[in-house]
Amino acid sequence: MKKIAVIGASCWQEPLIKKAKTMGIETHVFAWAANDVGEEVADYFYPISITEKEAILKKCEEIGIDGICSIGSDLAMITVNYVAEKLGLTGNSQECVKVSTNKHFMRNCFEKNSDPSPKSILVETEEDLNGINITYPIIVKPVDRSGSRGITKLEHEHAAKLKDAIEYAKEQGFEKYALVEEFVSGTEYSVECISWHGLHYFLSITQKFTTGSPHFIETAHLEPVTMDSRMVEKIKNVVFHALNSLHIENGASHSEVKITDGKEIMIIEIGGRMGGDSIGSHLVEWSTGIDYVRAVIQIALGEEPDLDAHLPLSAAAVRFIMSEEDLEILEKIKSEHPEYLIKEVFWRRMQGQVTDSSTRFGFYLLKAPNIWDLEPYLPALENIKLVY
């Protein structure tokens, strides 16, 4: 029986663990003990933090794993690729990890390789911007976090607000630096791809819904999108070029892009892992018929991924529970179209303020014949539009 290591045990890793088990693979899961679902569904669980890569490497050597992977976590991919490289397993290089998990290195990489992305400045304090010309509005963010953590948009120059935004970003990050970036106006999407030995395969484009300024917390995702085929090809070309720039050669990737009013594509960021928030684990498979999670496992085991569609295509969405309105919509679905509701999850009681993706209260997954069936149950409907 083949053995696979999974880095992380949260509900986002549960589909990965369960999929591996259905494939007849023995699962060895590593995470800090927190009574997460992965601790129970794994064949073997080890209470080792996902950041303790040396300890995980030692245990994986003892186990004799055949592959290692994770889904939806930039932080986990640091350990995944480190262990894979040390044990001669399939993964990406340490240079790839460096430029795909640190947004400052990523921006430098994009600039070097002429990939379209916003102007970006690494700062420790607001004084680092002295003498630098930057056009407002701007986005301030940590260099090494995802999930909308530590993000602030500033519309106009304001010294006190800029200082607060930089400190907020540093608090949320690990390296205690922030990025100050010129804000790109446009419609935002994410792009799911998978790579095998340096060849990239396009899977899907996801419509993203957020709270908007100042923190841009994701409220929902929808697949497929209504988009002209010429724009789809343009996005694929831009993303594939950027994947090469980042040296992403094996496994999933999640690219966030914006299409400006002038129909130009700007890369916001790219992660060398599948999209979180159920995008990679559920929406892609339902909207394309391709088992994305299975493909990730196959690549981790050094096997060519099966990218044939095996399910009928449908529209798919996830909506996050952040307010009473989200609960009202959930009850409306149960009343009007209970067949659309596939799953609902509540992480915690609805108390306190949602400040980033990690503090949302839960989510529900929806599937229907087409996106217009799901339209009444999604936020910010004006964002669903054709792009030419």
N, C-alpha and C positions, 0 to 999 in steps of 0.2 A: 504494500500500500504506500502510495506517495504521501509525503508530509509537507505541509505548507505552513509558514509562519505568517500570522496576521498582526499588524501593528495597530493597536487600538481596539477597544471593546465597547464603544458607545453604540447607540441604536443605528448610527450611520454605517457601522461595520457589520451589523447583523446580516444584511443581505449577502455580503461577501463570505462570511463564515458559513451560512446555511447553503449557499451555492456550492462551495467547495465540498461540503459534506454530501450533497446530492450527487456530486461527481465521483464519490468514493475516495475522497482525499482526507487524510487525517489532519485536523486543524489544531495549531498551537498558537494561542493568542497571548499577546503581551500588552499590558496596560497597568496603570496604577489602580489598585483595588478600590473600587467605588460602587460596588453592587450594580454595575452596568450589565445589560442584557448579554453582552458577549462573554461575560464570565461564566454564564450558565450554559449557553448553547455551544461553546467550544468543547472539543474533545479534551484539550488540556489548556489550562490557564495559568499564567505566570505573573504574579503581582510585581512587575518591573515597569517603571515609567517608560513611555515611548521615547524619551530623550536619552535614556541610558543605553546608548548604542553599543558600548563595549560589553556590558553585562548581557545584552540581548545576543550579541555576536557569540559570546562564549556559550550561552545556552543553546543557540541554534547549531553550533558545532557539535555539542553533545547529542542533540536530537538527531542530527543528520538530515536536515531539511532539504527538500528538492526545489523550493522556491519561497519567495517572501514578497508580500504585497500589502497594500492598504488602499482605501478609497476615500476621496474627499478631504484629505488632510495634507497640507503642505508640510507641516511639522513632522508628520509620520514618514514622509518620503525621504527625509534626511537619513533616518535610520534604515529604511528599506534599502536604499541604494548603497549605503555604506556596507551593510551586511552582505548584500548581493555581490558587491565587488570583492569583498574579502573572501567569500566562499566560491567565487567563480560562477555565480548564478546570473540569470538574465536581469538586467536593470539598466540604469543610466550612469554616466560617469560622474565623478565628484565635481568636475567643472560644470556639468549640467545642473547638479544640485545647487552649486553656488549661485549661478545666474538665474535659476528658476524659483528659488525660495527667498531671495533678497531683492526687493524691488529696486533698490539703487543699482545693484549690479545688472539687473535686468534692463533698466533704462539705458545704462551705458552700452550694454550689448546691442540693444535695438539701434541706438545711435550709430554705433560702429558699423552695423550691417545694413543701414538705411531702411530699417523697419519703421513705419509711421507710428509715432507715439508722442505723448505730450512732453513739453519742456519740463524738466524735473531738477530739483536742487536738494542735495543732502544737507541737513542742518542739525545742529545740536541745540542752538538757541536762535532767537530771532535776529541776533546781531550778525549771524552768518550770511544774512541776506543783504547786508550793507553794500552798496555799490553795484548790486545786481538788478538788472531791469527785468521785472516779471509783470505780466499783464493779468489783472484781476478780471473775473473771479478766479480763485485758486482753490485747490483741494490740499488739505494737510492730512497725512496718513503715516502710520508706522512703516518701517522698511520691511518688516518680517511677520506681518499678521494678515489673516484673511477674515471672512465673515463680517465685514463692515466694522470691525473693531478699530476704534481710535480715529475714525474719519470725521473731518469737519470741512464744510465748504464756507469760504468767506467771500462775500460779494464785493466788498470794497476794502481798501487799505485801512487798517485800524490796529495800531500797535498793541494795545492790551488784548484784543481778541486773537491776534496772531500769536502772541506769547502763550495764551491759554490753549490754543489749538495745538501748538507744538508740544507743550507739556502733556496734554491729553494723549497725543499720539505716542509720545515716548513712554508714558505710563503703561500703555496697552501693549507695547512691543517688548521684545527680549533684548535687543541690542541698544536700546535707549537713544536712538536717532529717529528723526522724522524726515519725510519727504514733503517738499512744497512743490506742487505741480500746477501748471496752468490748466484750468478747467476746460474740458471739451464738451461743447453742447451737441446734442444729438440723441438718437434713439439707441438704447443699449441692448445688446444681445450677448449670449454666450455660445461658444462653439465647441462641440465635443468631437474629438478625433482619437484615433488609436494608431500607434506606430509599431512596426515590426522590422527590426534590422534596418532602420533608417528610412523605410517607406511609410508614408503617412496615408491614412484612410479617413475620409470624412464620414461622420455619422449623422450629426444633427445640429440644428441651430435652435436655440431656446430664447423665447421672449421673456425678458426680465421686468418685473414690477418692483418698485422700491418706494420708500417713504419720501424720497426726494431730499432736498436740502434741509438740514445741514449734514445728516449722517448717512443717508442712502441705505437704510436697512431693507433687505429684500423681503417683500411681502408675498410674492407669488412667482411661479414660473410656469410657462406654457409651451408645449410642443404639439404639432409642428408650427412654424411661422408662415404667414402669407408673405412671400417675398419673390420678386422677379428672379428667374433663373440666371440672368446675367449678373445680378448682384450676388447671388449665391456663389457663382464661379469666382467672382472678384474676391469675396471673403475667403474662399478656400485658398486662392493663390497667396493672399497676404498672410494668412495663418500658417500655411505650409512653409513659406519662406522664413517666418519667425521661429517656427519649431526647429528648423535647421540652424538658425542663429543661436538658439539656446541649447543645441546639441541633444535635443530630445529624440531618442532613437527607438526606445522600447516602452510600450505601455500606453496608458491613457493620457490625454491632455485636455485641459479646460481653458479655453481662451475667452477673455472678455473684451468685446470690441464695441465701439460706437460708430454709427453711421451719421455723419454730419448733415446739415441741411444742404450742403453742396455735394452730397452723395460720396464723400470721401470716407475711407475707413481708417479709424485710429485704434491702435491696440492699447487697451487700458492695462491689462496684465495677462500673463499666461502661467498656469500651474502645470507641472508634470504629473498630473493625477486627474482622475475623473471628477466631474462637477459634484459637489455635495448637495445638500438640500433635496435629496431624492432624484436629482436630475440624472445622474449616471446610473443609479441603482434601479430606477423605475421608469422615468419618463422616456428615456432613450429607447428602451426595449418596447414599450407600448406604442410609441410613435413610429418606430422603424422596423420592428420585428426582430432586431438584432440583440442577442444576449450579450450586452456590454460587460457585465460582471464576469460571465464565463470567459470571455475573451481576455480580460485582464488576468485571470487565473492561469489560463493557458500560456500566455506570454511569460508570466512569472516562472512557470515550469519549463520554459524553453521550448514551447510548442507553438507552431503557427496558429494564429487565432482563427476561429470559425466565425466569419462575418456574413454568413447567409441569413436571410430573414426566415424565422420559423414561426412567427405569430402574425395574425391579421393586423393591419395597421389601424390605429385609432388616435384620437386626440387625448392628450394627457396633461394634467396640471397638478401642482401642489400649491395650496394656500396656507399661510402661516397664521396661527392664532396669536393676535397681538392686542385685541380689543373686544368689547362686547359685540361690535358689528360683525366680526369674524365668526363669533358663535351664532349670531342670528342667521348668517348666510349658511352655516352648517346645518342648522335646523330647517332652513328653507329647502336645502338639497334633500334632506331626509324626507321632507313632505312631498316635494314635487318630482324628484328623480332619485330615489334611493339607490337605483341600479348604477348611478354614476359614482357613488361613494365607495371607494375600495378600502380605505383605511383611515382611521383617525387616531392620533397620538397626543396625549397630554403629558408634558414633562413636569409641570409644576402648577401650583395654584395661581390664579390670576391676581397677583399682588405685586405692587411695585411698578417701575417704569421699564419699558423695553428700550435698551440703550444700544444694543447690537444684536447680531444673529444669535448669539449664545444665550440671550436673555428672553427670547421669544417663549411663549407658553406652550406651544405645540404646533401641530399641523394636520391637514387632511389631504389625502390623495384622491384625485378624480380621474375618471376615464369615460369617454363618450365617443360616439361615431365621428364627430367633427368638432373643430374648435368653436364653432358658433353655438353648439349645444352647451358649451362650458362658459360662454361669454357672460351670461347673467350672474355667474358665481365667482367672478374674478374682479379684483380692484383695478382702478385706472384703465377703464376700457378704451379710452381714447388712444392708448399706446398701441393697440392692435391695429396695424395699418399696413398697406402695401408699401414696399420700398422699391423704387425703380432706379 
